[in-house]
């Protein structure tokens, strides 16, 4: 059994594997990143380190997440599937609405949704329960290559 953090985008339910979650924080103030897409919320500082934050609602719908009591900044361990073995995960913040519940479920209970999410490659399999369909969000697939390069630039050679 796996534990998932549930959240919503509009009326739809989504899940993050808590194995990828580093910390759940209240809504945080962010510094904007000029030139970044509108769904990149900005930068925050956690334990003295800058952490980029994306607004998942804005990424999915074009409308920023509402500042609700249930809106959270969730820090996740971000590592792309194309990263070489041994590449350390980096912290990435996600602004999520209604991120106040968890779900304990077998990962195998999520099945292919039968659609091609090419425009939203972070959308994974779905699971049906009392909420309706819950879709698994794949953290490692959240950022297109250009945005990954903007938020996590490679260090200059010495």
Buried (B, 14 or more C-beta within 10 A) or exposed (E): EBBBBBBBBEEBBBBBBBEBBBEBEEBBEBEEBEEBBEBBBBBBEBEEEEBBBBBBBBBBBEEBBEEEEBBBBBBBBBBBEEBEEEEEBBBBBBBBBBBBBEBEBEEEBBEEBEEEEEEBBBBBBBBEEEBEEBBBBBBBBBBEEEBBEBBEEEEEEE
